[in-house]
Amino acid sequence: MPSKEITILLKNKQTQLTKRIAAIEADFHKGRSQDFSEQATETENDGVLDEIHHEAKLELTLVKSALQRIAEGLYGHCEECDELINPDRLSALPYTSKCINCAL
């Protein structure tokens, strides 16, 4: 069973990502400037925000999956080969579900 620190870390990450996604979605829904040049800048920013939004949602999915694996007692085992994932890899990417060999 993973340490409580990993669970806390993942739950904190989940909270951060949820807030980030909500802030981006709120920005998408607010009105745009009437100034044409300002609209061009806002359109460029929307492209960047869209990518950040996509990445945050993907990362949130991975975090939720890791929390589910903890609940099921599967955390730390590769989902492909079922070998233990190197602890250093889990420290760097606590939501990873694959060992380094299977991730390549």
HELIX and SHEET records of a PDB file:
HELIX    1   1 LYS A    4  HIS A   29  1                                  26    
HELIX    2   2 PHE A   36  GLU A   72  1                                  37    
HELIX    3   3 PRO A   87  ALA A   92  1                                   6    
HELIX    4   4 ILE A  100  ALA A  103  1                                   4    
END                                                                             
